[in-house]
Amino acid sequence: MPKGNRTPKSDNFHAHDFKPISDVPLEKLAERPICIRLEESVDKILRSLPREERINFLRHLITDAVKDKYGNLTY
């Protein structure tokens, strides 16, 4: 059974990690993303947006919808 790579990743390796894009969060982002499938027509429209605009749009939309429906609950 392979033992894996015991060499730690360099800072140069981690420099290419995705950085969070957002102007929304007032708090730390969740560890795991929530992923959903959409209708093809909606998916096509969203994917036509630039990446940063799409992420900000969806975060605003979801955040506002959750706060409107459930308030500012904290766990």
PyMOL Python script that loads the backbone (N, CA, C, O; Angstrom):
from pymol import cmd

cmd.read_pdbstr("""\
ATOM      1  N   MET A   1       0.852  -1.178   0.000  1.00  0.00           N
ATOM      2  CA  MET A   1       0.000   0.000   0.000  1.00  0.00           C
ATOM      3  C   MET A   1       0.898   1.242   0.000  1.00  0.00           C
ATOM      4  O   MET A   1       1.856   1.306   0.770  1.00  0.00           O
ATOM      5  N   PRO A   2       0.599   2.231  -0.856  1.00  0.00           N
ATOM      6  CA  PRO A   2       1.458   3.416  -0.918  1.00  0.00           C
ATOM      7  C   PRO A   2       1.430   4.194   0.395  1.00  0.00           C
ATOM      8  O   PRO A   2       0.425   4.219   1.105  1.00  0.00           O
ATOM      9  N   LYS A   3       2.556   4.824   0.693  1.00  0.00           N
ATOM     10  CA  LYS A   3       2.672   5.578   1.935  1.00  0.00           C
ATOM     11  C   LYS A   3       2.388   7.061   1.738  1.00  0.00           C
ATOM     12  O   LYS A   3       2.381   7.817   2.709  1.00  0.00           O
ATOM     13  N   GLY A   4       2.157   7.489   0.511  1.00  0.00           N
ATOM     14  CA  GLY A   4       1.843   8.893   0.257  1.00  0.00           C
ATOM     15  C   GLY A   4       3.086   9.758   0.194  1.00  0.00           C
ATOM     16  O   GLY A   4       4.205   9.280   0.380  1.00  0.00           O
ATOM     17  N   ASN A   5       2.880  11.008  -0.064  1.00  0.00           N
ATOM     18  CA  ASN A   5       3.967  11.971  -0.174  1.00  0.00           C
ATOM     19  C   ASN A   5       4.231  12.565   1.206  1.00  0.00           C
ATOM     20  O   ASN A   5       3.382  13.258   1.766  1.00  0.00           O
ATOM     21  N   ARG A   6       5.381  12.294   1.734  1.00  0.00           N
ATOM     22  CA  ARG A   6       5.709  12.786   3.071  1.00  0.00           C
ATOM     23  C   ARG A   6       6.344  14.175   3.034  1.00  0.00           C
ATOM     24  O   ARG A   6       6.565  14.783   4.081  1.00  0.00           O
ATOM     25  N   THR A   7       6.635  14.672   1.850  1.00  0.00           N
ATOM     26  CA  THR A   7       7.234  15.993   1.726  1.00  0.00           C
ATOM     27  C   THR A   7       6.153  17.057   1.853  1.00  0.00           C
ATOM     28  O   THR A   7       5.181  17.031   1.098  1.00  0.00           O
ATOM     29  N   PRO A   8       6.296  17.999   2.794  1.00  0.00           N
ATOM     30  CA  PRO A   8       5.274  19.047   2.934  1.00  0.00           C
ATOM     31  C   PRO A   8       5.218  19.933   1.690  1.00  0.00           C
ATOM     32  O   PRO A   8       6.220  20.110   0.997  1.00  0.00           O
ATOM     33  N   LYS A   9       4.051  20.480   1.420  1.00  0.00           N
ATOM     34  CA  LYS A   9       3.865  21.364   0.272  1.00  0.00           C
ATOM     35  C   LYS A   9       4.560  22.699   0.528  1.00  0.00           C
ATOM     36  O   LYS A   9       4.536  23.221   1.643  1.00  0.00           O
ATOM     37  N   SER A  10       5.168  23.233  -0.500  1.00  0.00           N
ATOM     38  CA  SER A  10       5.888  24.501  -0.364  1.00  0.00           C
ATOM     39  C   SER A  10       4.930  25.683  -0.395  1.00  0.00           C
ATOM     40  O   SER A  10       3.772  25.547  -0.791  1.00  0.00           O
ATOM     41  N   ASP A  11       5.421  26.837   0.025  1.00  0.00           N
ATOM     42  CA  ASP A  11       4.619  28.063  -0.045  1.00  0.00           C
ATOM     43  C   ASP A  11       4.268  28.385  -1.492  1.00  0.00           C
ATOM     44  O   ASP A  11       3.193  28.918  -1.767  1.00  0.00           O
ATOM     45  N   ASN A  12       5.168  28.065  -2.415  1.00  0.00           N
ATOM     46  CA  ASN A  12       4.908  28.302  -3.828  1.00  0.00           C
ATOM     47  C   ASN A  12       3.728  27.456  -4.303  1.00  0.00           C
ATOM     48  O   ASN A  12       2.924  27.911  -5.116  1.00  0.00           O
ATOM     49  N   PHE A  13       3.624  26.234  -3.800  1.00  0.00           N
ATOM     50  CA  PHE A  13       2.500  25.360  -4.143  1.00  0.00           C
ATOM     51  C   PHE A  13       1.192  25.985  -3.668  1.00  0.00           C
ATOM     52  O   PHE A  13       0.217  26.026  -4.418  1.00  0.00           O
ATOM     53  N   HIS A  14       1.165  26.471  -2.426  1.00  0.00           N
ATOM     54  CA  HIS A  14      -0.051  27.042  -1.845  1.00  0.00           C
ATOM     55  C   HIS A  14      -0.383  28.425  -2.399  1.00  0.00           C
ATOM     56  O   HIS A  14      -1.500  28.909  -2.210  1.00  0.00           O
ATOM     57  N   ALA A  15       0.547  29.059  -3.068  1.00  0.00           N
ATOM     58  CA  ALA A  15       0.287  30.368  -3.671  1.00  0.00           C
ATOM     59  C   ALA A  15      -0.770  30.264  -4.762  1.00  0.00           C
ATOM     60  O   ALA A  15      -1.400  31.258  -5.125  1.00  0.00           O
ATOM     61  N   HIS A  16      -0.962  29.046  -5.286  1.00  0.00           N
ATOM     62  CA  HIS A  16      -1.931  28.841  -6.365  1.00  0.00           C
ATOM     63  C   HIS A  16      -3.292  28.381  -5.858  1.00  0.00           C
ATOM     64  O   HIS A  16      -4.187  28.118  -6.661  1.00  0.00           O
ATOM     65  N   ASP A  17      -3.464  28.278  -4.545  1.00  0.00           N
ATOM     66  CA  ASP A  17      -4.769  27.911  -3.981  1.00  0.00           C
ATOM     67  C   ASP A  17      -5.788  28.990  -4.318  1.00  0.00           C
ATOM     68  O   ASP A  17      -5.437  30.161  -4.460  1.00  0.00           O
ATOM     69  N   PHE A  18      -7.052  28.591  -4.445  1.00  0.00           N
ATOM     70  CA  PHE A  18      -8.111  29.560  -4.703  1.00  0.00           C
ATOM     71  C   PHE A  18      -8.287  30.464  -3.492  1.00  0.00           C
ATOM     72  O   PHE A  18      -8.319  29.993  -2.355  1.00  0.00           O
ATOM     73  N   LYS A  19      -8.399  31.730  -3.734  1.00  0.00           N
ATOM     74  CA  LYS A  19      -8.670  32.700  -2.675  1.00  0.00           C
ATOM     75  C   LYS A  19     -10.168  33.015  -2.695  1.00  0.00           C
ATOM     76  O   LYS A  19     -10.759  33.086  -3.772  1.00  0.00           O
ATOM     77  N   PRO A  20     -10.795  33.206  -1.526  1.00  0.00           N
ATOM     78  CA  PRO A  20     -12.216  33.541  -1.509  1.00  0.00           C
ATOM     79  C   PRO A  20     -12.484  34.865  -2.228  1.00  0.00           C
ATOM     80  O   PRO A  20     -11.757  35.842  -2.049  1.00  0.00           O
ATOM     81  N   ILE A  21     -13.532  34.877  -3.039  1.00  0.00           N
ATOM     82  CA  ILE A  21     -13.954  36.088  -3.735  1.00  0.00           C
ATOM     83  C   ILE A  21     -15.275  36.502  -3.141  1.00  0.00           C
ATOM     84  O   ILE A  21     -16.252  35.757  -3.220  1.00  0.00           O
ATOM     85  N   SER A  22     -15.322  37.669  -2.553  1.00  0.00           N
ATOM     86  CA  SER A  22     -16.612  38.127  -2.053  1.00  0.00           C
ATOM     87  C   SER A  22     -16.512  39.512  -1.464  1.00  0.00           C
ATOM     88  O   SER A  22     -15.471  39.928  -0.955  1.00  0.00           O
ATOM     89  N   ASP A  23     -17.624  40.212  -1.548  1.00  0.00           N
ATOM     90  CA  ASP A  23     -17.744  41.481  -0.842  1.00  0.00           C
ATOM     91  C   ASP A  23     -18.873  41.361   0.170  1.00  0.00           C
ATOM     92  O   ASP A  23     -19.291  42.361   0.754  1.00  0.00           O
ATOM     93  N   VAL A  24     -19.378  40.126   0.386  1.00  0.00           N
ATOM     94  CA  VAL A  24     -20.528  39.898   1.254  1.00  0.00           C
ATOM     95  C   VAL A  24     -20.169  39.559   2.698  1.00  0.00           C
ATOM     96  O   VAL A  24     -20.629  40.253   3.604  1.00  0.00           O
ATOM     97  N   PRO A  25     -19.371  38.529   2.951  1.00  0.00           N
ATOM     98  CA  PRO A  25     -19.317  38.005   4.310  1.00  0.00           C
ATOM     99  C   PRO A  25     -18.794  38.995   5.336  1.00  0.00           C
ATOM    100  O   PRO A  25     -17.775  39.660   5.148  1.00  0.00           O
ATOM    101  N   LEU A  26     -19.534  39.059   6.417  1.00  0.00           N
ATOM    102  CA  LEU A  26     -19.098  39.836   7.560  1.00  0.00           C
ATOM    103  C   LEU A  26     -18.453  38.904   8.570  1.00  0.00           C
ATOM    104  O   LEU A  26     -17.948  39.340   9.605  1.00  0.00           O
ATOM    105  N   GLU A  27     -18.477  37.623   8.257  1.00  0.00           N
ATOM    106  CA  GLU A  27     -17.878  36.623   9.125  1.00  0.00           C
ATOM    107  C   GLU A  27     -17.117  35.630   8.266  1.00  0.00           C
ATOM    108  O   GLU A  27     -17.149  35.705   7.038  1.00  0.00           O
ATOM    109  N   LYS A  28     -16.441  34.709   8.912  1.00  0.00           N
ATOM    110  CA  LYS A  28     -15.648  33.699   8.217  1.00  0.00           C
ATOM    111  C   LYS A  28     -16.543  32.826   7.335  1.00  0.00           C
ATOM    112  O   LYS A  28     -17.671  32.504   7.709  1.00  0.00           O
ATOM    113  N   LEU A  29     -16.035  32.449   6.169  1.00  0.00           N
ATOM    114  CA  LEU A  29     -16.784  31.566   5.274  1.00  0.00           C
ATOM    115  C   LEU A  29     -16.789  30.145   5.834  1.00  0.00           C
ATOM    116  O   LEU A  29     -15.872  29.749   6.554  1.00  0.00           O
ATOM    117  N   ALA A  30     -17.816  29.393   5.502  1.00  0.00           N
ATOM    118  CA  ALA A  30     -17.954  28.008   5.963  1.00  0.00           C
ATOM    119  C   ALA A  30     -16.825  27.149   5.404  1.00  0.00           C
ATOM    120  O   ALA A  30     -16.260  27.449   4.353  1.00  0.00           O
ATOM    121  N   GLU A  31     -16.508  26.084   6.119  1.00  0.00           N
ATOM    122  CA  GLU A  31     -15.460  25.164   5.686  1.00  0.00           C
ATOM    123  C   GLU A  31     -15.844  24.432   4.403  1.00  0.00           C
ATOM    124  O   GLU A  31     -15.002  24.231   3.528  1.00  0.00           O
ATOM    125  N   ARG A  32     -17.131  24.025   4.285  1.00  0.00           N
ATOM    126  CA  ARG A  32     -17.584  23.244   3.135  1.00  0.00           C
ATOM    127  C   ARG A  32     -18.581  24.044   2.310  1.00  0.00           C
ATOM    128  O   ARG A  32     -19.451  24.711   2.870  1.00  0.00           O
ATOM    129  N   PRO A  33     -18.464  23.986   0.984  1.00  0.00           N
ATOM    130  CA  PRO A  33     -19.439  24.679   0.139  1.00  0.00           C
ATOM    131  C   PRO A  33     -20.746  23.908   0.054  1.00  0.00           C
ATOM    132  O   PRO A  33     -20.779  22.696   0.269  1.00  0.00           O
ATOM    133  N   ILE A  34     -21.818  24.616  -0.259  1.00  0.00           N
ATOM    134  CA  ILE A  34     -23.100  23.976  -0.546  1.00  0.00           C
ATOM    135  C   ILE A  34     -23.243  23.973  -2.058  1.00  0.00           C
ATOM    136  O   ILE A  34     -23.148  25.021  -2.698  1.00  0.00           O
ATOM    137  N   CYS A  35     -23.468  22.808  -2.625  1.00  0.00           N
ATOM    138  CA  CYS A  35     -23.565  22.685  -4.083  1.00  0.00           C
ATOM    139  C   CYS A  35     -24.965  22.219  -4.458  1.00  0.00           C
ATOM    140  O   CYS A  35     -25.522  21.323  -3.823  1.00  0.00           O
ATOM    141  N   ILE A  36     -25.526  22.830  -5.489  1.00  0.00           N
ATOM    142  CA  ILE A  36     -26.851  22.448  -5.962  1.00  0.00           C
ATOM    143  C   ILE A  36     -26.849  22.382  -7.487  1.00  0.00           C
ATOM    144  O   ILE A  36     -26.017  23.004  -8.147  1.00  0.00           O
ATOM    145  N   ARG A  37     -27.783  21.628  -8.028  1.00  0.00           N
ATOM    146  CA  ARG A  37     -27.979  21.600  -9.478  1.00  0.00           C
ATOM    147  C   ARG A  37     -29.123  22.543  -9.806  1.00  0.00           C
ATOM    148  O   ARG A  37     -30.094  22.649  -9.057  1.00  0.00           O
ATOM    149  N   LEU A  38     -28.993  23.223 -10.934  1.00  0.00           N
ATOM    150  CA  LEU A  38     -30.008  24.177 -11.373  1.00  0.00           C
ATOM    151  C   LEU A  38     -30.592  23.730 -12.704  1.00  0.00           C
ATOM    152  O   LEU A  38     -30.042  22.865 -13.386  1.00  0.00           O
ATOM    153  N   GLU A  39     -31.712  24.336 -13.055  1.00  0.00           N
ATOM    154  CA  GLU A  39     -32.278  24.084 -14.384  1.00  0.00           C
ATOM    155  C   GLU A  39     -31.262  24.547 -15.423  1.00  0.00           C
ATOM    156  O   GLU A  39     -30.516  25.497 -15.187  1.00  0.00           O
ATOM    157  N   GLU A  40     -31.232  23.880 -16.563  1.00  0.00           N
ATOM    158  CA  GLU A  40     -30.234  24.173 -17.588  1.00  0.00           C
ATOM    159  C   GLU A  40     -30.241  25.632 -18.023  1.00  0.00           C
ATOM    160  O   GLU A  40     -29.179  26.225 -18.210  1.00  0.00           O
ATOM    161  N   SER A  41     -31.434  26.222 -18.187  1.00  0.00           N
ATOM    162  CA  SER A  41     -31.499  27.605 -18.656  1.00  0.00           C
ATOM    163  C   SER A  41     -30.903  28.571 -17.628  1.00  0.00           C
ATOM    164  O   SER A  41     -30.212  29.522 -17.994  1.00  0.00           O
ATOM    165  N   VAL A  42     -31.172  28.326 -16.344  1.00  0.00           N
ATOM    166  CA  VAL A  42     -30.616  29.173 -15.277  1.00  0.00           C
ATOM    167  C   VAL A  42     -29.109  28.973 -15.192  1.00  0.00           C
ATOM    168  O   VAL A  42     -28.358  29.938 -15.046  1.00  0.00           O
ATOM    169  N   ASP A  43     -28.668  27.727 -15.282  1.00  0.00           N
ATOM    170  CA  ASP A  43     -27.245  27.417 -15.242  1.00  0.00           C
ATOM    171  C   ASP A  43     -26.494  28.119 -16.365  1.00  0.00           C
ATOM    172  O   ASP A  43     -25.411  28.665 -16.154  1.00  0.00           O
ATOM    173  N   LYS A  44     -27.072  28.101 -17.548  1.00  0.00           N
ATOM    174  CA  LYS A  44     -26.434  28.726 -18.705  1.00  0.00           C
ATOM    175  C   LYS A  44     -26.258  30.233 -18.496  1.00  0.00           C
ATOM    176  O   LYS A  44     -25.218  30.797 -18.834  1.00  0.00           O
ATOM    177  N   ILE A  45     -27.280  30.873 -17.938  1.00  0.00           N
ATOM    178  CA  ILE A  45     -27.209  32.321 -17.679  1.00  0.00           C
ATOM    179  C   ILE A  45     -26.137  32.616 -16.633  1.00  0.00           C
ATOM    180  O   ILE A  45     -25.309  33.508 -16.818  1.00  0.00           O
ATOM    181  N   LEU A  46     -26.157  31.863 -15.537  1.00  0.00           N
ATOM    182  CA  LEU A  46     -25.185  32.113 -14.463  1.00  0.00           C
ATOM    183  C   LEU A  46     -23.756  31.879 -14.929  1.00  0.00           C
ATOM    184  O   LEU A  46     -22.860  32.654 -14.594  1.00  0.00           O
ATOM    185  N   ARG A  47     -23.537  30.823 -15.694  1.00  0.00           N
ATOM    186  CA  ARG A  47     -22.179  30.526 -16.166  1.00  0.00           C
ATOM    187  C   ARG A  47     -21.686  31.519 -17.206  1.00  0.00           C
ATOM    188  O   ARG A  47     -20.487  31.601 -17.470  1.00  0.00           O
ATOM    189  N   SER A  48     -22.607  32.276 -17.798  1.00  0.00           N
ATOM    190  CA  SER A  48     -22.188  33.294 -18.762  1.00  0.00           C
ATOM    191  C   SER A  48     -21.635  34.542 -18.063  1.00  0.00           C
ATOM    192  O   SER A  48     -20.971  35.367 -18.692  1.00  0.00           O
ATOM    193  N   LEU A  49     -21.914  34.676 -16.755  1.00  0.00           N
ATOM    194  CA  LEU A  49     -21.399  35.812 -15.988  1.00  0.00           C
ATOM    195  C   LEU A  49     -19.920  35.593 -15.671  1.00  0.00           C
ATOM    196  O   LEU A  49     -19.474  34.452 -15.550  1.00  0.00           O
ATOM    197  N   PRO A  50     -19.162  36.677 -15.538  1.00  0.00           N
ATOM    198  CA  PRO A  50     -17.779  36.518 -15.091  1.00  0.00           C
ATOM    199  C   PRO A  50     -17.753  35.861 -13.702  1.00  0.00           C
ATOM    200  O   PRO A  50     -18.662  36.069 -12.898  1.00  0.00           O
ATOM    201  N   ARG A  51     -16.735  35.090 -13.432  1.00  0.00           N
ATOM    202  CA  ARG A  51     -16.651  34.291 -12.203  1.00  0.00           C
ATOM    203  C   ARG A  51     -16.892  35.126 -10.950  1.00  0.00           C
ATOM    204  O   ARG A  51     -17.718  34.757 -10.114  1.00  0.00           O
ATOM    205  N   GLU A  52     -16.188  36.241 -10.807  1.00  0.00           N
ATOM    206  CA  GLU A  52     -16.318  37.064  -9.605  1.00  0.00           C
ATOM    207  C   GLU A  52     -17.737  37.620  -9.461  1.00  0.00           C
ATOM    208  O   GLU A  52     -18.289  37.639  -8.360  1.00  0.00           O
ATOM    209  N   GLU A  53     -18.320  38.068 -10.559  1.00  0.00           N
ATOM    210  CA  GLU A  53     -19.690  38.594 -10.524  1.00  0.00           C
ATOM    211  C   GLU A  53     -20.690  37.498 -10.143  1.00  0.00           C
ATOM    212  O   GLU A  53     -21.611  37.736  -9.362  1.00  0.00           O
ATOM    213  N   ARG A  54     -20.501  36.291 -10.702  1.00  0.00           N
ATOM    214  CA  ARG A  54     -21.396  35.169 -10.414  1.00  0.00           C
ATOM    215  C   ARG A  54     -21.333  34.799  -8.933  1.00  0.00           C
ATOM    216  O   ARG A  54     -22.370  34.595  -8.301  1.00  0.00           O
ATOM    217  N   ILE A  55     -20.128  34.712  -8.378  1.00  0.00           N
ATOM    218  CA  ILE A  55     -19.969  34.345  -6.968  1.00  0.00           C
ATOM    219  C   ILE A  55     -20.617  35.386  -6.070  1.00  0.00           C
ATOM    220  O   ILE A  55     -21.359  35.032  -5.154  1.00  0.00           O
ATOM    221  N   ASN A  56     -20.352  36.655  -6.315  1.00  0.00           N
ATOM    222  CA  ASN A  56     -20.934  37.718  -5.494  1.00  0.00           C
ATOM    223  C   ASN A  56     -22.455  37.746  -5.613  1.00  0.00           C
ATOM    224  O   ASN A  56     -23.153  37.923  -4.614  1.00  0.00           O
ATOM    225  N   PHE A  57     -22.968  37.572  -6.823  1.00  0.00           N
ATOM    226  CA  PHE A  57     -24.415  37.560  -7.041  1.00  0.00           C
ATOM    227  C   PHE A  57     -25.082  36.446  -6.237  1.00  0.00           C
ATOM    228  O   PHE A  57     -26.062  36.683  -5.532  1.00  0.00           O
ATOM    229  N   LEU A  58     -24.543  35.225  -6.346  1.00  0.00           N
ATOM    230  CA  LEU A  58     -25.141  34.084  -5.648  1.00  0.00           C
ATOM    231  C   LEU A  58     -25.018  34.221  -4.133  1.00  0.00           C
ATOM    232  O   LEU A  58     -25.957  33.892  -3.408  1.00  0.00           O
ATOM    233  N   ARG A  59     -23.870  34.703  -3.644  1.00  0.00           N
ATOM    234  CA  ARG A  59     -23.722  34.882  -2.194  1.00  0.00           C
ATOM    235  C   ARG A  59     -24.705  35.910  -1.660  1.00  0.00           C
ATOM    236  O   ARG A  59     -25.324  35.694  -0.618  1.00  0.00           O
ATOM    237  N   HIS A  60     -24.854  37.037  -2.371  1.00  0.00           N
ATOM    238  CA  HIS A  60     -25.822  38.061  -1.956  1.00  0.00           C
ATOM    239  C   HIS A  60     -27.235  37.479  -1.940  1.00  0.00           C
ATOM    240  O   HIS A  60     -27.968  37.633  -0.963  1.00  0.00           O
ATOM    241  N   LEU A  61     -27.604  36.818  -3.018  1.00  0.00           N
ATOM    242  CA  LEU A  61     -28.946  36.269  -3.167  1.00  0.00           C
ATOM    243  C   LEU A  61     -29.268  35.258  -2.067  1.00  0.00           C
ATOM    244  O   LEU A  61     -30.317  35.343  -1.429  1.00  0.00           O
ATOM    245  N   ILE A  62     -28.373  34.312  -1.848  1.00  0.00           N
ATOM    246  CA  ILE A  62     -28.609  33.272  -0.842  1.00  0.00           C
ATOM    247  C   ILE A  62     -28.601  33.866   0.563  1.00  0.00           C
ATOM    248  O   ILE A  62     -29.463  33.541   1.380  1.00  0.00           O
ATOM    249  N   THR A  63     -27.636  34.730   0.845  1.00  0.00           N
ATOM    250  CA  THR A  63     -27.551  35.347   2.175  1.00  0.00           C
ATOM    251  C   THR A  63     -28.810  36.142   2.488  1.00  0.00           C
ATOM    252  O   THR A  63     -29.375  36.011   3.574  1.00  0.00           O
ATOM    253  N   ASP A  64     -29.255  36.968   1.542  1.00  0.00           N
ATOM    254  CA  ASP A  64     -30.468  37.774   1.753  1.00  0.00           C
ATOM    255  C   ASP A  64     -31.699  36.887   1.937  1.00  0.00           C
ATOM    256  O   ASP A  64     -32.532  37.159   2.801  1.00  0.00           O
ATOM    257  N   ALA A  65     -31.821  35.831   1.134  1.00  0.00           N
ATOM    258  CA  ALA A  65     -32.983  34.943   1.221  1.00  0.00           C
ATOM    259  C   ALA A  65     -33.028  34.228   2.573  1.00  0.00           C
ATOM    260  O   ALA A  65     -34.094  34.121   3.179  1.00  0.00           O
ATOM    261  N   VAL A  66     -31.897  33.746   3.043  1.00  0.00           N
ATOM    262  CA  VAL A  66     -31.858  33.043   4.328  1.00  0.00           C
ATOM    263  C   VAL A  66     -32.175  34.006   5.475  1.00  0.00           C
ATOM    264  O   VAL A  66     -32.934  33.663   6.381  1.00  0.00           O
ATOM    265  N   LYS A  67     -31.600  35.205   5.435  1.00  0.00           N
ATOM    266  CA  LYS A  67     -31.864  36.175   6.501  1.00  0.00           C
ATOM    267  C   LYS A  67     -33.317  36.634   6.491  1.00  0.00           C
ATOM    268  O   LYS A  67     -33.907  36.838   7.552  1.00  0.00           O
ATOM    269  N   ASP A  68     -33.900  36.799   5.302  1.00  0.00           N
ATOM    270  CA  ASP A  68     -35.318  37.181   5.218  1.00  0.00           C
ATOM    271  C   ASP A  68     -36.221  36.100   5.788  1.00  0.00           C
ATOM    272  O   ASP A  68     -37.180  36.397   6.499  1.00  0.00           O
ATOM    273  N   LYS A  69     -35.914  34.840   5.475  1.00  0.00           N
ATOM    274  CA  LYS A  69     -36.788  33.748   5.914  1.00  0.00           C
ATOM    275  C   LYS A  69     -36.549  33.333   7.366  1.00  0.00           C
ATOM    276  O   LYS A  69     -37.503  33.047   8.089  1.00  0.00           O
ATOM    277  N   TYR A  70     -35.284  33.298   7.801  1.00  0.00           N
ATOM    278  CA  TYR A  70     -34.963  32.747   9.115  1.00  0.00           C
ATOM    279  C   TYR A  70     -34.387  33.770  10.087  1.00  0.00           C
ATOM    280  O   TYR A  70     -34.143  33.449  11.251  1.00  0.00           O
ATOM    281  N   GLY A  71     -34.167  34.995   9.622  1.00  0.00           N
ATOM    282  CA  GLY A  71     -33.576  36.003  10.505  1.00  0.00           C
ATOM    283  C   GLY A  71     -32.089  35.772  10.677  1.00  0.00           C
ATOM    284  O   GLY A  71     -31.499  34.951   9.975  1.00  0.00           O
ATOM    285  N   ASN A  72     -31.496  36.472  11.585  1.00  0.00           N
ATOM    286  CA  ASN A  72     -30.062  36.345  11.849  1.00  0.00           C
ATOM    287  C   ASN A  72     -29.815  35.346  12.969  1.00  0.00           C
ATOM    288  O   ASN A  72     -29.373  35.714  14.058  1.00  0.00           O
ATOM    289  N   LEU A  73     -30.102  34.088  12.695  1.00  0.00           N
ATOM    290  CA  LEU A  73     -29.893  33.054  13.698  1.00  0.00           C
ATOM    291  C   LEU A  73     -28.401  32.772  13.823  1.00  0.00           C
ATOM    292  O   LEU A  73     -27.674  32.793  12.829  1.00  0.00           O
ATOM    293  N   THR A  74     -27.954  32.514  15.024  1.00  0.00           N
ATOM    294  CA  THR A  74     -26.568  32.097  15.228  1.00  0.00           C
ATOM    295  C   THR A  74     -26.594  30.772  15.963  1.00  0.00           C
ATOM    296  O   THR A  74     -27.432  30.544  16.835  1.00  0.00           O
ATOM    297  N   TYR A  75     -25.671  29.907  15.599  1.00  0.00           N
ATOM    298  CA  TYR A  75     -25.594  28.582  16.212  1.00  0.00           C
ATOM    299  C   TYR A  75     -24.319  28.425  16.963  1.00  0.00           C
ATOM    300  O   TYR A  75     -24.075  27.370  17.549  1.00  0.00           O
TER     301      TYR A  75
END
""", "prot")
cmd.dss("prot")
cmd.show_as("cartoon", "prot")
cmd.util.cbc("prot")
cmd.orient("prot")
